[in-house]
């Protein structure tokens, strides 16, 4: 059964710092991996989607990498800003299921001004 | 940018009552999903829906739950007799035919059962 783990559970950094959020999954047979942002009490905003055949995806200050064989993904945030404060969720889509996303518990990021 | 719309944003109901959560997926999407997130826990898959029928469901999705696409635009989740443990944020999501595309989630309905 696929399990997704995110480390750290919480992270507090000063504004301007570059940071890395980690995601690991137990079964490497994934179809793709998606990073989401969740603001308190709000929905899920898709940030980046990486297909299993890809190594990384970039959007603005965000860069996500995928190492499928080792079951890892990282989300790199450059020059962090207070507006980046949110919970970041990693979710994998199993190759075998019809579309079921399996989520990690998230990393709660706080960027201090 | 197209959005998935969910209503209501917050619903409070008494234990044992029926609730219907509503979603309007992105119009050209073909696959529809419900997920839930109990406070402080992971987002969990409930059910997927394609071609007017359930294509997959989790263990959570028992006989108390049902889904429907009544009119070609709305997608609903019904909980027949709510329990305290049904209190959670419920998210609707949709995606296009191509599995390579990601999911678009709605902003959620916070269900509180009292």
Contacts between the chains, C-beta under 8 A, distances in Angstrom:
chain1	res1	chain2	res2	distance
A	31	B	99	6.3
A	32	B	99	7.9
A	32	B	100	7.0
A	32	B	102	7.2
A	34	B	102	5.0
A	34	B	103	6.7
A	36	B	105	7.4
A	41	B	89	7.8
A	41	B	110	7.1
A	42	B	107	6.0
A	42	B	108	7.0
A	43	B	6	7.8
A	43	B	91	6.3
A	43	B	105	5.3
A	43	B	106	5.7
A	43	B	107	3.6
A	43	B	108	4.7
A	44	B	43	7.3
A	44	B	91	6.4
A	44	B	93	8.0
A	44	B	105	4.0
A	45	B	105	7.7
A	46	B	102	5.4
A	46	B	103	6.9
A	46	B	104	6.7
A	46	B	105	7.3
A	49	B	101	7.6
A	49	B	102	3.9
A	51	B	100	6.0
A	89	B	43	6.7
A	91	B	43	7.4
A	93	B	99	7.7
A	97	B	56	6.5
A	98	B	48	5.9
A	98	B	50	7.5
A	98	B	55	5.1
A	98	B	56	5.0
A	99	B	31	5.7
A	99	B	33	7.0
A	99	B	48	5.3
A	99	B	55	7.6
A	99	B	56	7.2
A	99	B	95	7.0
A	99	B	99	7.2
A	100	B	45	4.8
A	100	B	48	6.7
A	100	B	56	6.1
A	100	B	58	7.7
A	101	B	33	7.9
A	101	B	35	7.5
A	101	B	43	7.8
A	101	B	45	6.5
A	101	B	93	8.0
A	101	B	103	6.4
A	102	B	45	7.3
A	103	B	42	5.0
A	103	B	43	4.2
A	103	B	44	7.5
A	104	B	42	6.9
A	105	B	41	7.3
A	105	B	42	5.1
A	106	B	42	7.9
